Amino acid sequence: MSYPFPSLQNLDHLSDSTKEKAARELNESDETRQTKIDELRRRIDEFEGDESVFVDSRRDDAFLVRFLRARKFDVDRAFTQYKSYFEYRKNHPEIFKEMTLEKVAPFLRSGTFTIGNRTTEGAQIIYMDISKMHVAEFSNDYSLRALAFCLDVLIESQETQVNGFRDVLSMGKNDVKKMIEFVQDCFPARFKGIHILHQPWYVTIILTLMKPFLKKKMKERLHFHGYDYTAFHKVIDPEHLPESMGGNLPEVDPELWIDYLTEKSRGTLIE
């Protein structure tokens, strides 16, 4: 099977322009990268708090560098996020227990969560269309499990680790508090913007009330567009968006995403 999404090709590759961006924006360099990774691993190994938080936690280079990139190679901040990530996983077994493709595939098949390619700036586009979620069948925890599962897959791309995500939420109703906590404080990625489309009035009110609990940077990256795509298209060009979002592309087929994940889990993807 060939890759159905160009942005998922060559996950270990960093283009020259992205390397320059990493140096400019993230303080990353070939000379100090390994030193910082080793320092972060040492901080984890020497942790004197609740050691059960880090039981079976990954400490390999490829995993640790995600946290360093998400926190601009500040080891203290990267360690804090690493700890928050595993504390979140420990405190929410309803999400992370049995987080397998078999468990999340029915949710993905609904089309609620799909991915696009990249924006012009290089950020990975992900879509969540809450209007397609069957509330009677899928709980909010189920949806967050699917999101966490897919983010774990997408963050394997070094290009995405540097360039971040652009989230597009087409919303009906949803408990977003737990999701915001996860993406704001725990997951090792750069969320460049969360764009909310087609939201009814009550969702706007709920999210507005939540704003005081959001960090300044997250507030600045939360955008409500409704059905007015003017500002939205200044950030994400219509050539990267499906027709339902005012774009030029056909709607994303969720089966392509499931097929990709299935073949990836089997190790049979062909570049």
CYANA upper distance limits for C-alpha pairs under 8 A (distance plus 0.5 A):
  1 MET  CA    263 GLU  CA      8.05
  1 MET  CA    268 THR  CA      7.83
  1 MET  CA    269 LEU  CA      6.14
  1 MET  CA    270 ILE  CA      6.18
  2 SER  CA    269 LEU  CA      6.92
  2 SER  CA    270 ILE  CA      5.68
  2 SER  CA    271 GLU  CA      6.46
  3 TYR  CA      8 LEU  CA      7.62
  3 TYR  CA      9 GLN  CA      7.19
  3 TYR  CA    260 TYR  CA      7.71
  3 TYR  CA    269 LEU  CA      7.50
  3 TYR  CA    270 ILE  CA      7.38
  3 TYR  CA    271 GLU  CA      6.86
  4 PRO  CA    256 LEU  CA      7.24
  4 PRO  CA    257 TRP  CA      8.39
  4 PRO  CA    260 TYR  CA      7.55
  5 PHE  CA      9 GLN  CA      7.83
  5 PHE  CA    116 GLY  CA      7.98
  5 PHE  CA    117 ASN  CA      6.83
  6 PRO  CA    117 ASN  CA      7.01
  7 SER  CA    117 ASN  CA      5.74
  7 SER  CA    118 ARG  CA      6.80
  7 SER  CA    124 GLN  CA      7.82
  8 LEU  CA    154 LEU  CA      8.18
  8 LEU  CA    157 SER  CA      7.39
  9 GLN  CA    271 GLU  CA      7.34
 10 ASN  CA    157 SER  CA      8.15
 10 ASN  CA    271 GLU  CA      8.35
 11 LEU  CA    156 GLU  CA      6.82
 11 LEU  CA    157 SER  CA      4.67
 11 LEU  CA    158 GLN  CA      6.50
 11 LEU  CA    159 GLU  CA      7.84
 12 ASP  CA    156 GLU  CA      8.29
 12 ASP  CA    157 SER  CA      6.70
 12 ASP  CA    158 GLN  CA      6.21
 13 HIS  CA    157 SER  CA      8.32
 13 HIS  CA    158 GLN  CA      6.98
 13 HIS  CA    159 GLU  CA      7.63
 14 LEU  CA     18 THR  CA      6.53
 14 LEU  CA     19 LYS  CA      6.76
 14 LEU  CA    158 GLN  CA      6.75
 14 LEU  CA    159 GLU  CA      6.25
 15 SER  CA     19 LYS  CA      6.74
 15 SER  CA    159 GLU  CA      8.19
 16 ASP  CA     20 GLU  CA      6.82
 17 SER  CA     21 LYS  CA      6.75
 18 THR  CA     22 ALA  CA      6.56
 18 THR  CA    159 GLU  CA      7.35
 18 THR  CA    162 VAL  CA      7.55
 18 THR  CA    163 ASN  CA      8.08
 19 LYS  CA     23 ALA  CA      6.79
 20 GLU  CA     24 ARG  CA      6.60
 21 LYS  CA     25 GLU  CA      6.23
 21 LYS  CA     26 LEU  CA      7.99
 21 LYS  CA    162 VAL  CA      8.11
 22 ALA  CA     26 LEU  CA      5.41
 22 ALA  CA     27 ASN  CA      7.02
 22 ALA  CA     28 GLU  CA      6.04
 22 ALA  CA     29 SER  CA      8.39
 22 ALA  CA    162 VAL  CA      6.56
 23 ALA  CA     27 ASN  CA      5.34
 23 ALA  CA     28 GLU  CA      5.10
 23 ALA  CA     29 SER  CA      6.43
 24 ARG  CA     28 GLU  CA      8.25
 25 GLU  CA     72 LYS  CA      7.77
 26 LEU  CA     69 ARG  CA      6.70
 26 LEU  CA     71 ARG  CA      8.11
 26 LEU  CA     72 LYS  CA      4.64
 26 LEU  CA     73 PHE  CA      6.89
 26 LEU  CA    162 VAL  CA      8.37
 27 ASN  CA     72 LYS  CA      6.42
 27 ASN  CA     73 PHE  CA      6.71
 28 GLU  CA     32 THR  CA      7.80
 28 GLU  CA     33 ARG  CA      6.86
 28 GLU  CA     69 ARG  CA      8.16
 28 GLU  CA     72 LYS  CA      7.93
 28 GLU  CA     73 PHE  CA      7.11
 29 SER  CA     33 ARG  CA      6.26
 30 ASP  CA     34 GLN  CA      8.25
 32 THR  CA     36 LYS  CA      6.70
 33 ARG  CA     37 ILE  CA      6.77
 34 GLN  CA     38 ASP  CA      6.59
 35 THR  CA     39 GLU  CA      6.65
 36 LYS  CA     40 LEU  CA      6.67
 36 LYS  CA     68 LEU  CA      8.38
 36 LYS  CA     73 PHE  CA      7.61
 36 LYS  CA     75 VAL  CA      7.28
 37 ILE  CA     41 ARG  CA      6.72
 37 ILE  CA     61 ASP  CA      6.94
 37 ILE  CA     64 LEU  CA      6.86
 37 ILE  CA     65 VAL  CA      6.80
 37 ILE  CA     68 LEU  CA      8.12
 38 ASP  CA     42 ARG  CA      6.62
 39 GLU  CA     43 ARG  CA      6.80
 39 GLU  CA     75 VAL  CA      7.73
 40 LEU  CA     44 ILE  CA      6.92
 40 LEU  CA     64 LEU  CA      7.92
 40 LEU  CA     75 VAL  CA      6.33
 40 LEU  CA     78 ALA  CA      8.00
 40 LEU  CA     79 PHE  CA      6.91
 41 ARG  CA     45 ASP  CA      6.66
 41 ARG  CA     59 ARG  CA      6.94
 41 ARG  CA     64 LEU  CA      8.02
 42 ARG  CA     46 GLU  CA      6.57
 43 ARG  CA     47 PHE  CA      6.64
 43 ARG  CA     79 PHE  CA      7.67
 44 ILE  CA     79 PHE  CA      7.77
 47 PHE  CA     51 GLU  CA      7.80
 51 GLU  CA     55 VAL  CA      7.39
 53 VAL  CA     83 LYS  CA      8.10
 53 VAL  CA     86 PHE  CA      6.49
 53 VAL  CA     87 GLU  CA      6.29
 53 VAL  CA     90 LYS  CA      7.12
 54 PHE  CA     83 LYS  CA      8.34
 54 PHE  CA     86 PHE  CA      7.10
 57 SER  CA     86 PHE  CA      8.05
 58 ARG  CA     63 PHE  CA      7.19
 58 ARG  CA     64 LEU  CA      8.43
 59 ARG  CA     63 PHE  CA      6.96
 59 ARG  CA     64 LEU  CA      6.66
 60 ASP  CA     64 LEU  CA      6.77
 61 ASP  CA     65 VAL  CA      6.55
 62 ALA  CA     66 ARG  CA      7.55
 63 PHE  CA     67 PHE  CA      8.05
 64 LEU  CA     68 LEU  CA      7.16
 65 VAL  CA     69 ARG  CA      6.57
 66 ARG  CA     70 ALA  CA      6.64
 66 ARG  CA    155 ILE  CA      8.33
 66 ARG  CA    161 GLN  CA      6.76
 66 ARG  CA    188 PRO  CA      6.18
 66 ARG  CA    189 ALA  CA      7.42
 67 PHE  CA     71 ARG  CA      6.73
 67 PHE  CA     73 PHE  CA      8.49
 67 PHE  CA     78 ALA  CA      5.63
 67 PHE  CA     79 PHE  CA      8.16
 67 PHE  CA     81 GLN  CA      7.47
 67 PHE  CA     82 TYR  CA      7.10
 67 PHE  CA    188 PRO  CA      5.38
 67 PHE  CA    189 ALA  CA      7.84
 68 LEU  CA     72 LYS  CA      6.38
 68 LEU  CA     73 PHE  CA      4.88
 68 LEU  CA     74 ASP  CA      6.98
 68 LEU  CA     75 VAL  CA      7.11
 68 LEU  CA     78 ALA  CA      5.74
 69 ARG  CA     73 PHE  CA      6.17
 69 ARG  CA    161 GLN  CA      7.15
 69 ARG  CA    162 VAL  CA      7.08
 69 ARG  CA    188 PRO  CA      8.42
 69 ARG  CA    189 ALA  CA      8.17
 70 ALA  CA     78 ALA  CA      7.86
 70 ALA  CA    161 GLN  CA      7.77
 70 ALA  CA    162 VAL  CA      8.35
 70 ALA  CA    188 PRO  CA      5.94
 70 ALA  CA    189 ALA  CA      5.58
 70 ALA  CA    190 ARG  CA      6.02
 71 ARG  CA     75 VAL  CA      8.36
 71 ARG  CA     77 ARG  CA      6.53
 71 ARG  CA     78 ALA  CA      5.98
 73 PHE  CA     78 ALA  CA      7.65
 74 ASP  CA     78 ALA  CA      6.55
 75 VAL  CA     79 PHE  CA      6.47
 76 ASP  CA     80 THR  CA      6.80
 77 ARG  CA     81 GLN  CA      6.76
 78 ALA  CA     82 TYR  CA      6.57
 79 PHE  CA     83 LYS  CA      6.63
 80 THR  CA     84 SER  CA      6.64
 81 GLN  CA     85 TYR  CA      6.47
 81 GLN  CA    185 ASP  CA      6.98
 81 GLN  CA    186 CYS  CA      6.05
 81 GLN  CA    187 PHE  CA      8.07
 81 GLN  CA    188 PRO  CA      7.75
 82 TYR  CA     86 PHE  CA      7.03
 82 TYR  CA    186 CYS  CA      7.61
 82 TYR  CA    188 PRO  CA      8.19
 83 LYS  CA     87 GLU  CA      6.52
 84 SER  CA     88 TYR  CA      6.45
 84 SER  CA    185 ASP  CA      7.32
 84 SER  CA    186 CYS  CA      5.79
 85 TYR  CA     89 ARG  CA      6.89
 85 TYR  CA    182 PHE  CA      8.36
 85 TYR  CA    185 ASP  CA      8.09
 85 TYR  CA    186 CYS  CA      4.76
 85 TYR  CA    187 PHE  CA      6.54
 85 TYR  CA    188 PRO  CA      8.46
 86 PHE  CA     90 LYS  CA      6.59
 86 PHE  CA    186 CYS  CA      8.49
 87 GLU  CA     91 ASN  CA      6.54
 88 TYR  CA     92 HIS  CA      6.56
 88 TYR  CA    182 PHE  CA      8.01
 88 TYR  CA    186 CYS  CA      7.63
 89 ARG  CA     93 PRO  CA      7.00
 89 ARG  CA     95 ILE  CA      8.28
 89 ARG  CA     96 PHE  CA      6.72
 92 HIS  CA     96 PHE  CA      7.11
 93 PRO  CA     97 LYS  CA      5.64
 94 GLU  CA    141 ASP  CA      7.34
 95 ILE  CA     99 MET  CA      7.75
 95 ILE  CA    141 ASP  CA      6.24
 95 ILE  CA    142 TYR  CA      7.27
 95 ILE  CA    144 LEU  CA      7.29
 95 ILE  CA    145 ARG  CA      5.45
 96 PHE  CA    145 ARG  CA      6.93
 98 GLU  CA    103 LYS  CA      7.59
 99 MET  CA    103 LYS  CA      7.02
 99 MET  CA    104 VAL  CA      7.81
 99 MET  CA    145 ARG  CA      7.13
 99 MET  CA    146 ALA  CA      8.40
 99 MET  CA    149 PHE  CA      7.14
100 THR  CA    104 VAL  CA      6.94
100 THR  CA    149 PHE  CA      7.94
101 LEU  CA    105 ALA  CA      6.10
101 LEU  CA    149 PHE  CA      8.33
101 LEU  CA    261 LEU  CA      7.97
101 LEU  CA    262 THR  CA      8.05
102 GLU  CA    106 PRO  CA      8.38
104 VAL  CA    108 LEU  CA      6.82
104 VAL  CA    142 TYR  CA      8.13
104 VAL  CA    145 ARG  CA      7.73
104 VAL  CA    146 ALA  CA      5.79
104 VAL  CA    149 PHE  CA      8.34
105 ALA  CA    109 ARG  CA      6.46
105 ALA  CA    258 ILE  CA      7.23
106 PRO  CA    110 SER  CA      7.19
107 PHE  CA    111 GLY  CA      7.96
107 PHE  CA    112 THR  CA      7.46
107 PHE  CA    113 PHE  CA      8.31
107 PHE  CA    133 MET  CA      8.22
107 PHE  CA    138 PHE  CA      7.66
107 PHE  CA    142 TYR  CA      8.25
107 PHE  CA    143 SER  CA      7.62
107 PHE  CA    146 ALA  CA      7.60
108 LEU  CA    112 THR  CA      6.68
108 LEU  CA    113 PHE  CA      6.19
108 LEU  CA    114 THR  CA      7.71
108 LEU  CA    146 ALA  CA      7.76
108 LEU  CA    254 PRO  CA      7.04
108 LEU  CA    258 ILE  CA      7.60
109 ARG  CA    254 PRO  CA      6.16
109 ARG  CA    255 GLU  CA      6.91
109 ARG  CA    258 ILE  CA      7.82
110 SER  CA    132 LYS  CA      6.92
110 SER  CA    133 MET  CA      7.29
110 SER  CA    254 PRO  CA      7.89
111 GLY  CA    129 ASP  CA      7.75
111 GLY  CA    132 LYS  CA      7.04
111 GLY  CA    253 ASP  CA      8.01
111 GLY  CA    254 PRO  CA      5.77
112 THR  CA    127 TYR  CA      8.20
112 THR  CA    128 MET  CA      5.85
112 THR  CA    129 ASP  CA      5.18
112 THR  CA    130 ILE  CA      6.29
112 THR  CA    131 SER  CA      7.99
112 THR  CA    132 LYS  CA      5.82
112 THR  CA    133 MET  CA      6.26
113 PHE  CA    126 ILE  CA      7.99
113 PHE  CA    127 TYR  CA      6.15
113 PHE  CA    128 MET  CA      5.08
113 PHE  CA    129 ASP  CA      6.95
113 PHE  CA    146 ALA  CA      8.34
113 PHE  CA    147 LEU  CA      7.83
113 PHE  CA    254 PRO  CA      8.32
114 THR  CA    126 ILE  CA      6.63
114 THR  CA    127 TYR  CA      5.74
114 THR  CA    128 MET  CA      7.15
114 THR  CA    252 VAL  CA      7.46
114 THR  CA    253 ASP  CA      8.49
114 THR  CA    254 PRO  CA      6.56
114 THR  CA    257 TRP  CA      7.28
115 ILE  CA    124 GLN  CA      8.49
115 ILE  CA    125 ILE  CA      6.45
115 ILE  CA    126 ILE  CA      4.79
115 ILE  CA    127 TYR  CA      6.11
115 ILE  CA    252 VAL  CA      8.13
115 ILE  CA    257 TRP  CA      7.96
116 GLY  CA    124 GLN  CA      7.64
116 GLY  CA    125 ILE  CA      5.53
116 GLY  CA    126 ILE  CA      6.38
116 GLY  CA    127 TYR  CA      7.85
116 GLY  CA    240 HIS  CA      7.84
116 GLY  CA    241 LEU  CA      8.07
116 GLY  CA    252 VAL  CA      8.03
117 ASN  CA    124 GLN  CA      6.39
117 ASN  CA    125 ILE  CA      6.29
117 ASN  CA    240 HIS  CA      7.67
118 ARG  CA    122 GLY  CA      5.73
118 ARG  CA    123 ALA  CA      5.69
118 ARG  CA    124 GLN  CA      5.03
118 ARG  CA    125 ILE  CA      6.13
118 ARG  CA    240 HIS  CA      7.82
119 THR  CA    123 ALA  CA      5.81
119 THR  CA    124 GLN  CA      7.13
119 THR  CA    125 ILE  CA      7.29
119 THR  CA    166 ARG  CA      8.43
119 THR  CA    236 ILE  CA      6.54
119 THR  CA    237 ASP  CA      7.79
119 THR  CA    240 HIS  CA      7.11
120 THR  CA    236 ILE  CA      8.03
120 THR  CA    237 ASP  CA      8.10
121 GLU  CA    163 ASN  CA      7.87
122 GLY  CA    159 GLU  CA      8.09
122 GLY  CA    160 THR  CA      8.06
122 GLY  CA    163 ASN  CA      6.01
122 GLY  CA    164 GLY  CA      8.23
123 ALA  CA    160 THR  CA      6.79
123 ALA  CA    163 ASN  CA      5.35
123 ALA  CA    164 GLY  CA      5.44
123 ALA  CA    165 PHE  CA      5.40
123 ALA  CA    166 ARG  CA      6.47
123 ALA  CA    192 LYS  CA      8.05
124 GLN  CA    160 THR  CA      6.61
124 GLN  CA    163 ASN  CA      8.00
124 GLN  CA    164 GLY  CA      6.84
124 GLN  CA    165 PHE  CA      5.17
124 GLN  CA    166 ARG  CA      6.49
125 ILE  CA    165 PHE  CA      6.37
125 ILE  CA    166 ARG  CA      5.35
125 ILE  CA    167 ASP  CA      6.50
125 ILE  CA    168 VAL  CA      7.92
126 ILE  CA    165 PHE  CA      7.67
126 ILE  CA    166 ARG  CA      6.88
126 ILE  CA    167 ASP  CA      5.59
126 ILE  CA    168 VAL  CA      6.76
127 TYR  CA    167 ASP  CA      6.55
127 TYR  CA    168 VAL  CA      5.40
127 TYR  CA    169 LEU  CA      6.48
127 TYR  CA    170 SER  CA      8.23
128 MET  CA    167 ASP  CA      8.15
128 MET  CA    168 VAL  CA      6.77
128 MET  CA    169 LEU  CA      5.30
128 MET  CA    170 SER  CA      6.68
128 MET  CA    171 MET  CA      8.32
129 ASP  CA    133 MET  CA      7.96
129 ASP  CA    169 LEU  CA      6.33
129 ASP  CA    170 SER  CA      5.07
129 ASP  CA    171 MET  CA      6.56
130 ILE  CA    169 LEU  CA      7.81
130 ILE  CA    170 SER  CA      6.57
130 ILE  CA    171 MET  CA      5.41
130 ILE  CA    172 GLY  CA      6.07
130 ILE  CA    173 LYS  CA      7.32
130 ILE  CA    174 ASN  CA      7.74
131 SER  CA    170 SER  CA      7.57
131 SER  CA    171 MET  CA      6.50
131 SER  CA    172 GLY  CA      5.49
131 SER  CA    173 LYS  CA      8.05
133 MET  CA    138 PHE  CA      7.39
134 HIS  CA    138 PHE  CA      6.40
135 VAL  CA    139 SER  CA      6.58
138 PHE  CA    142 TYR  CA      6.21
138 PHE  CA    143 SER  CA      7.33
139 SER  CA    143 SER  CA      7.04
140 ASN  CA    144 LEU  CA      6.79
140 ASN  CA    174 ASN  CA      7.37
140 ASN  CA    175 ASP  CA      6.96
141 ASP  CA    145 ARG  CA      6.60
142 TYR  CA    146 ALA  CA      6.91
143 SER  CA    147 LEU  CA      6.75
144 LEU  CA    148 ALA  CA      6.53
144 LEU  CA    179 MET  CA      7.02
145 ARG  CA    149 PHE  CA      6.56
146 ALA  CA    150 CYS  CA      6.67
147 LEU  CA    151 LEU  CA      6.55
148 ALA  CA    152 ASP  CA      6.65
149 PHE  CA    153 VAL  CA      7.15
150 CYS  CA    154 LEU  CA      6.68
151 LEU  CA    155 ILE  CA      6.39
152 ASP  CA    156 GLU  CA      7.41
154 LEU  CA    160 THR  CA      7.87
155 ILE  CA    160 THR  CA      6.59
155 ILE  CA    161 GLN  CA      6.48
155 ILE  CA    189 ALA  CA      7.64
156 GLU  CA    160 THR  CA      8.26
156 GLU  CA    161 GLN  CA      8.11
157 SER  CA    161 GLN  CA      6.86
158 GLN  CA    162 VAL  CA      6.95
159 GLU  CA    163 ASN  CA      6.47
159 GLU  CA    164 GLY  CA      8.48
160 THR  CA    164 GLY  CA      5.47
160 THR  CA    165 PHE  CA      7.41
161 GLN  CA    189 ALA  CA      6.55
161 GLN  CA    190 ARG  CA      7.50
162 VAL  CA    190 ARG  CA      7.92
163 ASN  CA    190 ARG  CA      7.65
164 GLY  CA    189 ALA  CA      6.62
164 GLY  CA    190 ARG  CA      4.84
164 GLY  CA    191 PHE  CA      5.96
164 GLY  CA    192 LYS  CA      6.46
165 PHE  CA    189 ALA  CA      8.06
165 PHE  CA    190 ARG  CA      6.79
165 PHE  CA    191 PHE  CA      5.39
165 PHE  CA    192 LYS  CA      6.18
165 PHE  CA    193 GLY  CA      7.66
166 ARG  CA    191 PHE  CA      6.85
166 ARG  CA    192 LYS  CA      6.14
166 ARG  CA    193 GLY  CA      5.63
166 ARG  CA    194 ILE  CA      6.65
166 ARG  CA    195 HIS  CA      8.15
167 ASP  CA    191 PHE  CA      8.13
167 ASP  CA    193 GLY  CA      6.72
167 ASP  CA    194 ILE  CA      5.16
167 ASP  CA    195 HIS  CA      6.50
168 VAL  CA    194 ILE  CA      6.46
168 VAL  CA    195 HIS  CA      5.23
168 VAL  CA    196 ILE  CA      6.37
168 VAL  CA    197 LEU  CA      7.72
169 LEU  CA    194 ILE  CA      7.79
169 LEU  CA    195 HIS  CA      6.51
169 LEU  CA    196 ILE  CA      5.11
169 LEU  CA    197 LEU  CA      6.44
170 SER  CA    196 ILE  CA      6.31
170 SER  CA    197 LEU  CA      5.12
170 SER  CA    198 HIS  CA      6.07
170 SER  CA    199 GLN  CA      7.17
171 MET  CA    196 ILE  CA      7.33
171 MET  CA    197 LEU  CA      6.98
171 MET  CA    198 HIS  CA      6.58
171 MET  CA    199 GLN  CA      5.50
171 MET  CA    200 PRO  CA      8.13
171 MET  CA    203 VAL  CA      8.26
172 GLY  CA    198 HIS  CA      8.16
172 GLY  CA    199 GLN  CA      6.54
172 GLY  CA    200 PRO  CA      7.13
172 GLY  CA    203 VAL  CA      7.96
173 LYS  CA    203 VAL  CA      7.03
175 ASP  CA    179 MET  CA      8.33
176 VAL  CA    180 ILE  CA      6.58
177 LYS  CA    181 GLU  CA      6.78
177 LYS  CA    210 MET  CA      8.35
178 LYS  CA    182 PHE  CA      6.81
179 MET  CA    183 VAL  CA      6.83
180 ILE  CA    184 GLN  CA      6.14
181 GLU  CA    185 ASP  CA      6.31
181 GLU  CA    186 CYS  CA      7.70
182 PHE  CA    186 CYS  CA      5.58
182 PHE  CA    187 PHE  CA      6.55
183 VAL  CA    187 PHE  CA      5.78
183 VAL  CA    189 ALA  CA      8.45
183 VAL  CA    191 PHE  CA      8.16
184 GLN  CA    215 LYS  CA      8.38
184 GLN  CA    218 MET  CA      7.48
192 LYS  CA    221 ARG  CA      7.13
193 GLY  CA    221 ARG  CA      5.04
193 GLY  CA    222 LEU  CA      6.69
193 GLY  CA    223 HIS  CA      8.06
194 ILE  CA    221 ARG  CA      6.43
194 ILE  CA    222 LEU  CA      5.46
194 ILE  CA    223 HIS  CA      6.69
195 HIS  CA    221 ARG  CA      8.50
195 HIS  CA    222 LEU  CA      6.69
195 HIS  CA    223 HIS  CA      5.36
195 HIS  CA    224 PHE  CA      6.66
195 HIS  CA    225 HIS  CA      7.61
195 HIS  CA    232 PHE  CA      7.98
196 ILE  CA    222 LEU  CA      8.19
196 ILE  CA    223 HIS  CA      6.53
196 ILE  CA    224 PHE  CA      5.41
196 ILE  CA    225 HIS  CA      6.48
196 ILE  CA    226 GLY  CA      7.57
197 LEU  CA    224 PHE  CA      6.91
197 LEU  CA    225 HIS  CA      5.67
197 LEU  CA    226 GLY  CA      5.16
197 LEU  CA    227 TYR  CA      6.85
197 LEU  CA    245 MET  CA      8.45
198 HIS  CA    225 HIS  CA      7.67
198 HIS  CA    226 GLY  CA      4.80
198 HIS  CA    227 TYR  CA      5.94
199 GLN  CA    203 VAL  CA      6.53
199 GLN  CA    204 THR  CA      7.17
199 GLN  CA    224 PHE  CA      8.30
199 GLN  CA    226 GLY  CA      6.06
200 PRO  CA    204 THR  CA      7.26
200 PRO  CA    226 GLY  CA      8.34
201 TRP  CA    205 ILE  CA      6.93
202 TYR  CA    206 ILE  CA      6.68
203 VAL  CA    207 LEU  CA      6.64
204 THR  CA    208 THR  CA      6.46
204 THR  CA    224 PHE  CA      8.16
205 ILE  CA    209 LEU  CA      6.66
206 ILE  CA    210 MET  CA      6.88
207 LEU  CA    211 LYS  CA      6.81
210 MET  CA    214 LEU  CA      7.36
211 LYS  CA    219 LYS  CA      7.00
214 LEU  CA    218 MET  CA      6.61
214 LEU  CA    219 LYS  CA      6.49
215 LYS  CA    219 LYS  CA      6.72
216 LYS  CA    220 GLU  CA      6.84
217 LYS  CA    221 ARG  CA      6.94
218 MET  CA    222 LEU  CA      6.77
225 HIS  CA    229 TYR  CA      6.91
225 HIS  CA    231 ALA  CA      8.05
225 HIS  CA    232 PHE  CA      7.29
228 ASP  CA    232 PHE  CA      8.33
229 TYR  CA    233 HIS  CA      6.33
229 TYR  CA    245 MET  CA      8.09
229 TYR  CA    246 GLY  CA      7.32
230 THR  CA    234 LYS  CA      7.26
231 ALA  CA    235 VAL  CA      7.47
232 PHE  CA    236 ILE  CA      6.75
233 HIS  CA    237 ASP  CA      5.55
233 HIS  CA    238 PRO  CA      6.58
236 ILE  CA    240 HIS  CA      7.36
236 ILE  CA    241 LEU  CA      8.10
237 ASP  CA    241 LEU  CA      7.62
237 ASP  CA    247 GLY  CA      8.21
238 PRO  CA    242 PRO  CA      8.17
238 PRO  CA    246 GLY  CA      7.01
238 PRO  CA    247 GLY  CA      4.52
238 PRO  CA    248 ASN  CA      6.20
238 PRO  CA    249 LEU  CA      8.43
239 GLU  CA    247 GLY  CA      6.48
239 GLU  CA    248 ASN  CA      5.77
239 GLU  CA    249 LEU  CA      7.10
240 HIS  CA    247 GLY  CA      7.34
240 HIS  CA    248 ASN  CA      7.80
240 HIS  CA    249 LEU  CA      7.40
241 LEU  CA    245 MET  CA      6.79
241 LEU  CA    246 GLY  CA      7.56
241 LEU  CA    247 GLY  CA      4.87
241 LEU  CA    248 ASN  CA      6.70
241 LEU  CA    249 LEU  CA      6.22
242 PRO  CA    246 GLY  CA      7.25
242 PRO  CA    247 GLY  CA      5.22
242 PRO  CA    248 ASN  CA      6.33
242 PRO  CA    249 LEU  CA      4.79
242 PRO  CA    250 PRO  CA      5.69
242 PRO  CA    251 GLU  CA      5.55
242 PRO  CA    252 VAL  CA      7.52
243 GLU  CA    247 GLY  CA      5.00
243 GLU  CA    248 ASN  CA      6.09
243 GLU  CA    249 LEU  CA      6.29
243 GLU  CA    250 PRO  CA      6.51
243 GLU  CA    251 GLU  CA      6.97
244 SER  CA    251 GLU  CA      7.69
253 ASP  CA    257 TRP  CA      7.88
254 PRO  CA    258 ILE  CA      6.94
255 GLU  CA    259 ASP  CA      6.44
256 LEU  CA    260 TYR  CA      6.63
257 TRP  CA    261 LEU  CA      6.80
258 ILE  CA    262 THR  CA      6.54
259 ASP  CA    263 GLU  CA      6.63
260 TYR  CA    264 LYS  CA      6.50
260 TYR  CA    269 LEU  CA      8.34
261 LEU  CA    265 SER  CA      6.59
262 THR  CA    266 ARG  CA      6.96
263 GLU  CA    267 GLY  CA      6.64
263 GLU  CA    268 THR  CA      5.91
263 GLU  CA    269 LEU  CA      6.20
264 LYS  CA    268 THR  CA      6.72
264 LYS  CA    269 LEU  CA      6.29
